[in-house]
């Protein structure tokens, strides 16, 4: 780990850069007036760096940052084992220096092996500070996974089928296997993104009357040939072209004056050979 103080060539101000390998994370719920909900601690070769996060309800805290700028920027999730450089802001309090960083000042030097982060307490200095809230942030997804499996099973066999339970078990087994495979093949994706991609692919592949093998084949096709293109489209900020305003229609012409009706006597003479089938207003009651 290295802490270097350099001079910014643009404005001659001092910049503090911390570089090294991420060893562990800590997350603590801490709201402020700027809408942040959590404070994260990132341990870089033993040195703790603090970062404020905005975490949506129901989601796990993660360190997300952009690699690159503009439309070509790629969002990454920081993992234990990643080698990074950070431009940090030092803060001295009671003789102890702490360091703060924002997502825009994190640069990935080398991707690590993606080892799941260890749980730790938040810190403001080189050593973790004591805290009563040291519980990890691994979310229990049992309810979500059960709901997904049951919904897919009902799509496959019907809500009244006696095979719903066994179908749900088969769907869950397939989903967990595909999530593990997809996550290993795409280490740059967050756990949430992997789960969402696989979950939606499997759910959309569950069509009434299908078997679990066909579900897997269709889901893999969605993952490989549909989701990547749509994801790139969404991340690049593409939008549908603005609809053209239709040309203003010319003013409607006044309706032509209806032709004068023939005298009643003539109509009666023309119809005199037809049989009378009853109500003369029948034609007015026909709905077409």
QUIVEN-V786874 format. One record per residue. N is the residue number from 1. RES is the residue in three letters. SS is DSSP state (a for helix, b for strand, c for the rest). PHI is phi in whole degrees, -180 to 180 (* if undefined). NEAR is the number of other C-alpha atoms within 10 Angstrom. Layout:
n->N res->RES ss->SS phi->PHI near->NEAR
n->N res->RES ss->SS phi->PHI near->NEAR
This chain:
n->1 res->UNK ss->c phi->* near->13
n->2 res->UNK ss->b phi->-137 near->12
n->3 res->UNK ss->b phi->-115 near->15
n->4 res->UNK ss->b phi->-117 near->11
n->5 res->UNK ss->b phi->-110 near->12
n->6 res->UNK ss->b phi->-124 near->12
n->7 res->UNK ss->b phi->-101 near->11
n->8 res->UNK ss->c phi->-71 near->11
n->9 res->UNK ss->c phi->-68 near->8
n->10 res->UNK ss->c phi->-79 near->6
n->11 res->UNK ss->c phi->-126 near->7
n->12 res->UNK ss->c phi->63 near->9
n->13 res->UNK ss->c phi->-89 near->9
n->14 res->UNK ss->b phi->-83 near->12
n->15 res->UNK ss->b phi->-123 near->15
n->16 res->UNK ss->b phi->-104 near->16
n->17 res->UNK ss->b phi->-119 near->19
n->18 res->UNK ss->b phi->-109 near->22
n->19 res->UNK ss->b phi->-130 near->21
n->20 res->UNK ss->b phi->157 near->20
n->21 res->UNK ss->b phi->-105 near->22
n->22 res->UNK ss->b phi->-70 near->23
n->23 res->UNK ss->b phi->-102 near->20
n->24 res->UNK ss->b phi->-167 near->21
n->25 res->UNK ss->b phi->-125 near->26
n->26 res->UNK ss->b phi->-140 near->25
n->27 res->UNK ss->b phi->-136 near->27
n->28 res->UNK ss->b phi->-138 near->23
n->29 res->UNK ss->b phi->-69 near->15
n->30 res->UNK ss->c phi->-156 near->14
n->31 res->UNK ss->c phi->-90 near->14
n->32 res->UNK ss->c phi->-138 near->10
n->33 res->UNK ss->c phi->-75 near->6
n->34 res->UNK ss->c phi->-98 near->8
n->35 res->UNK ss->c phi->92 near->12
n->36 res->UNK ss->c phi->-72 near->15
n->37 res->UNK ss->c phi->-112 near->18
n->38 res->UNK ss->b phi->-140 near->18
n->39 res->UNK ss->b phi->-118 near->20
n->40 res->UNK ss->b phi->-106 near->24
n->41 res->UNK ss->b phi->-118 near->28
n->42 res->UNK ss->b phi->-117 near->26
n->43 res->UNK ss->b phi->-92 near->24
n->44 res->UNK ss->b phi->-112 near->26
n->45 res->UNK ss->c phi->49 near->16
n->46 res->UNK ss->c phi->92 near->16
n->47 res->UNK ss->b phi->-96 near->24
n->48 res->UNK ss->b phi->-86 near->26
n->49 res->UNK ss->b phi->-124 near->25
n->50 res->UNK ss->b phi->-94 near->24
n->51 res->UNK ss->b phi->-151 near->18
n->52 res->UNK ss->b phi->-91 near->24
n->53 res->UNK ss->b phi->-129 near->23
n->54 res->UNK ss->c phi->-111 near->15
n->55 res->UNK ss->c phi->-114 near->15
n->56 res->UNK ss->c phi->-70 near->10
n->57 res->UNK ss->c phi->-60 near->8
n->58 res->UNK ss->c phi->92 near->7
n->59 res->UNK ss->c phi->-108 near->10
n->60 res->UNK ss->c phi->-83 near->13
n->61 res->UNK ss->c phi->-65 near->22
n->62 res->UNK ss->c phi->-144 near->20
n->63 res->UNK ss->c phi->-95 near->19
n->64 res->UNK ss->b phi->-113 near->17
n->65 res->UNK ss->b phi->-150 near->19
n->66 res->UNK ss->b phi->-100 near->18
n->67 res->UNK ss->b phi->-98 near->15
n->68 res->UNK ss->c phi->95 near->12
n->69 res->UNK ss->c phi->-134 near->9
n->70 res->UNK ss->a phi->71 near->9
n->71 res->UNK ss->a phi->-61 near->11
n->72 res->UNK ss->a phi->-86 near->12
n->73 res->UNK ss->c phi->-62 near->13
n->74 res->UNK ss->b phi->-122 near->15
n->75 res->UNK ss->b phi->-79 near->15
n->76 res->UNK ss->b phi->-123 near->16
n->77 res->UNK ss->b phi->-111 near->16
n->78 res->UNK ss->c phi->-75 near->26
n->79 res->UNK ss->c phi->-125 near->26
n->80 res->UNK ss->b phi->-61 near->21
n->81 res->UNK ss->c phi->100 near->20
n->82 res->UNK ss->c phi->-73 near->20
n->83 res->UNK ss->b phi->-96 near->20
n->84 res->UNK ss->b phi->-135 near->19
n->85 res->UNK ss->b phi->-125 near->20
n->86 res->UNK ss->b phi->-132 near->22
n->87 res->UNK ss->b phi->-89 near->22
n->88 res->UNK ss->b phi->-112 near->21
n->89 res->UNK ss->b phi->-113 near->17
n->90 res->UNK ss->b phi->-72 near->16
n->91 res->UNK ss->b phi->-140 near->13
n->92 res->UNK ss->b phi->-100 near->10
n->93 res->UNK ss->b phi->-143 near->10
n->94 res->UNK ss->c phi->53 near->5
n->95 res->UNK ss->c phi->82 near->7
n->96 res->UNK ss->b phi->-112 near->11
n->97 res->UNK ss->b phi->-101 near->13
n->98 res->UNK ss->b phi->-113 near->19
n->99 res->UNK ss->b phi->-129 near->23
n->100 res->UNK ss->b phi->-122 near->19
n->101 res->UNK ss->c phi->-139 near->19
n->102 res->UNK ss->c phi->-115 near->17
n->103 res->UNK ss->a phi->-61 near->15
n->104 res->UNK ss->a phi->-72 near->14
n->105 res->UNK ss->a phi->-108 near->13
n->106 res->UNK ss->b phi->-108 near->22
n->107 res->UNK ss->b phi->-125 near->18
n->108 res->UNK ss->b phi->-82 near->18
n->109 res->UNK ss->b phi->-90 near->13
n->110 res->UNK ss->b phi->-154 near->12
n->111 res->UNK ss->c phi->-75 near->16
n->112 res->UNK ss->c phi->-88 near->17
n->113 res->UNK ss->c phi->-91 near->11
n->114 res->UNK ss->c phi->72 near->15
n->115 res->UNK ss->b phi->-61 near->12
n->116 res->UNK ss->c phi->-56 near->11
n->117 res->UNK ss->c phi->-64 near->16
n->118 res->UNK ss->c phi->-83 near->11
n->119 res->UNK ss->c phi->-81 near->15
n->120 res->UNK ss->c phi->-149 near->22
n->121 res->UNK ss->c phi->-88 near->20
n->122 res->UNK ss->c phi->-62 near->26
n->123 res->UNK ss->b phi->-141 near->25
n->124 res->UNK ss->c phi->-120 near->19
n->125 res->UNK ss->c phi->-149 near->19
n->126 res->UNK ss->c phi->-75 near->16
n->127 res->UNK ss->c phi->-121 near->13
n->128 res->UNK ss->b phi->-62 near->17
n->129 res->UNK ss->c phi->-81 near->11
n->130 res->UNK ss->c phi->-67 near->11
n->131 res->UNK ss->c phi->-153 near->12
n->132 res->UNK ss->c phi->-79 near->6
n->133 res->UNK ss->c phi->-109 near->12
n->134 res->UNK ss->c phi->-106 near->14
n->135 res->UNK ss->c phi->-70 near->13
n->136 res->UNK ss->c phi->-74 near->15
n->137 res->UNK ss->c phi->-111 near->14
n->138 res->UNK ss->c phi->-73 near->9
n->139 res->UNK ss->c phi->-78 near->10
n->140 res->UNK ss->c phi->-83 near->8
n->141 res->UNK ss->c phi->-98 near->8
n->142 res->UNK ss->a phi->-55 near->9
n->143 res->UNK ss->a phi->-61 near->9
n->144 res->UNK ss->a phi->-64 near->9
n->145 res->UNK ss->a phi->-68 near->17
n->146 res->UNK ss->a phi->-65 near->15
n->147 res->UNK ss->a phi->-60 near->13
n->148 res->UNK ss->a phi->-63 near->19
n->149 res->UNK ss->a phi->-63 near->25
n->150 res->UNK ss->a phi->-67 near->20
n->151 res->UNK ss->a phi->-60 near->18
n->152 res->UNK ss->a phi->-65 near->26
n->153 res->UNK ss->a phi->-64 near->28
n->154 res->UNK ss->a phi->-65 near->20
n->155 res->UNK ss->a phi->-64 near->19
n->156 res->UNK ss->a phi->-80 near->25
n->157 res->UNK ss->a phi->-119 near->20
n->158 res->UNK ss->c phi->97 near->15
n->159 res->UNK ss->c phi->-70 near->13
n->160 res->UNK ss->c phi->-95 near->8
n->161 res->UNK ss->c phi->-75 near->12
n->162 res->UNK ss->c phi->-76 near->10
n->163 res->UNK ss->c phi->-94 near->14
n->164 res->UNK ss->a phi->-58 near->21
n->165 res->UNK ss->a phi->-62 near->14
n->166 res->UNK ss->a phi->-66 near->12
n->167 res->UNK ss->a phi->-66 near->22
n->168 res->UNK ss->a phi->-64 near->22
n->169 res->UNK ss->a phi->-64 near->15
n->170 res->UNK ss->a phi->-66 near->16
n->171 res->UNK ss->a phi->-64 near->27
n->172 res->UNK ss->a phi->-63 near->22
n->173 res->UNK ss->a phi->-60 near->12
n->174 res->UNK ss->a phi->-64 near->18
n->175 res->UNK ss->a phi->-62 near->24
n->176 res->UNK ss->a phi->-64 near->15
n->177 res->UNK ss->a phi->-66 near->12
n->178 res->UNK ss->a phi->-69 near->20
n->179 res->UNK ss->a phi->-64 near->18
n->180 res->UNK ss->a phi->-63 near->14
n->181 res->UNK ss->a phi->-67 near->13
n->182 res->UNK ss->a phi->-69 near->18
n->183 res->UNK ss->a phi->-66 near->18
n->184 res->UNK ss->a phi->-68 near->13
n->185 res->UNK ss->a phi->-76 near->10
n->186 res->UNK ss->c phi->-131 near->10
n->187 res->UNK ss->c phi->-65 near->17
n->188 res->UNK ss->c phi->-77 near->18
n->189 res->UNK ss->c phi->-87 near->17
n->190 res->UNK ss->c phi->-73 near->19
n->191 res->UNK ss->a phi->-60 near->15
n->192 res->UNK ss->a phi->-65 near->12
n->193 res->UNK ss->a phi->-63 near->12
n->194 res->UNK ss->a phi->-62 near->20
n->195 res->UNK ss->a phi->-62 near->20
n->196 res->UNK ss->a phi->-66 near->12
n->197 res->UNK ss->a phi->-63 near->18
n->198 res->UNK ss->a phi->-68 near->25
n->199 res->UNK ss->a phi->-59 near->22
n->200 res->UNK ss->a phi->-67 near->16
n->201 res->UNK ss->a phi->-62 near->23
n->202 res->UNK ss->a phi->-66 near->26
n->203 res->UNK ss->a phi->-62 near->20
n->204 res->UNK ss->a phi->-72 near->14
n->205 res->UNK ss->a phi->-85 near->23
n->206 res->UNK ss->c phi->-83 near->24
n->207 res->UNK ss->c phi->-115 near->16
n->208 res->UNK ss->c phi->-52 near->13
n->209 res->UNK ss->c phi->93 near->10
n->210 res->UNK ss->c phi->-77 near->13
n->211 res->UNK ss->c phi->-107 near->14
n->212 res->UNK ss->a phi->-66 near->17
n->213 res->UNK ss->a phi->-69 near->10
n->214 res->UNK ss->a phi->-69 near->13
n->215 res->UNK ss->a phi->-61 near->21
n->216 res->UNK ss->a phi->-62 near->19
n->217 res->UNK ss->a phi->-63 near->12
n->218 res->UNK ss->a phi->-68 near->16
n->219 res->UNK ss->a phi->-62 near->25
n->220 res->UNK ss->a phi->-65 near->18
n->221 res->UNK ss->a phi->-63 near->14
n->222 res->UNK ss->a phi->-63 near->19
n->223 res->UNK ss->a phi->-64 near->17
n->224 res->UNK ss->a phi->-87 near->12
n->225 res->UNK ss->a phi->-117 near->11
n->226 res->UNK ss->a phi->-114 near->13
n->227 res->UNK ss->a phi->-60 near->16
n->228 res->UNK ss->a phi->-59 near->13
n->229 res->UNK ss->a phi->-67 near->11
n->230 res->UNK ss->a phi->-68 near->11
n->231 res->UNK ss->a phi->-62 near->11
n->232 res->UNK ss->a phi->-62 near->14
n->233 res->UNK ss->a phi->-62 near->12
n->234 res->UNK ss->a phi->-68 near->11
n->235 res->UNK ss->a phi->-67 near->13
n->236 res->UNK ss->c phi->-80 near->14
n->237 res->UNK ss->c phi->74 near->8
n->238 res->UNK ss->c phi->-72 near->10
n->239 res->UNK ss->c phi->-132 near->8
n->240 res->UNK ss->c phi->-66 near->5
n->241 res->UNK ss->c phi->-60 near->6
n->242 res->UNK ss->c phi->-65 near->6
n->243 res->UNK ss->c phi->-66 near->6
n->244 res->UNK ss->c phi->-72 near->6
n->245 res->UNK ss->c phi->-76 near->6
n->246 res->UNK ss->c phi->-63 near->6
n->247 res->UNK ss->c phi->-61 near->6
n->248 res->UNK ss->c phi->-67 near->6
n->249 res->UNK ss->c phi->-70 near->6
n->250 res->UNK ss->c phi->-64 near->6
n->251 res->UNK ss->c phi->-59 near->6
n->252 res->UNK ss->c phi->-68 near->6
n->253 res->UNK ss->c phi->-78 near->6
n->254 res->UNK ss->c phi->-64 near->6
n->255 res->UNK ss->c phi->-59 near->6
n->256 res->UNK ss->c phi->-64 near->6
n->257 res->UNK ss->c phi->-69 near->6
n->258 res->UNK ss->c phi->-60 near->6
n->259 res->UNK ss->c phi->-67 near->6
n->260 res->UNK ss->c phi->-65 near->6
n->261 res->UNK ss->c phi->-71 near->7
n->262 res->UNK ss->c phi->-69 near->8
n->263 res->UNK ss->c phi->-57 near->8
n->264 res->UNK ss->a phi->-57 near->8
n->265 res->UNK ss->a phi->-62 near->8
n->266 res->UNK ss->a phi->-66 near->10
n->267 res->UNK ss->a phi->-60 near->11
n->268 res->UNK ss->a phi->-63 near->10
n->269 res->UNK ss->a phi->-68 near->9
n->270 res->UNK ss->a phi->-66 near->9
n->271 res->UNK ss->c phi->-93 near->10
n->272 res->UNK ss->c phi->-66 near->10
n->273 res->UNK ss->c phi->-85 near->8
n->274 res->UNK ss->c phi->-88 near->7
n->275 res->UNK ss->c phi->-72 near->7
n->276 res->UNK ss->c phi->-92 near->9
n->277 res->UNK ss->c phi->-101 near->7
n->278 res->UNK ss->c phi->122 near->7
n->279 res->UNK ss->c phi->-61 near->7
n->280 res->UNK ss->c phi->-70 near->8
n->281 res->UNK ss->c phi->-92 near->8
n->282 res->UNK ss->a phi->-58 near->9
n->283 res->UNK ss->a phi->-60 near->9
n->284 res->UNK ss->a phi->-72 near->8
n->285 res->UNK ss->a phi->-95 near->7
n->286 res->UNK ss->c phi->-71 near->7
n->287 res->UNK ss->c phi->-80 near->5
n->288 res->UNK ss->c phi->-154 near->5
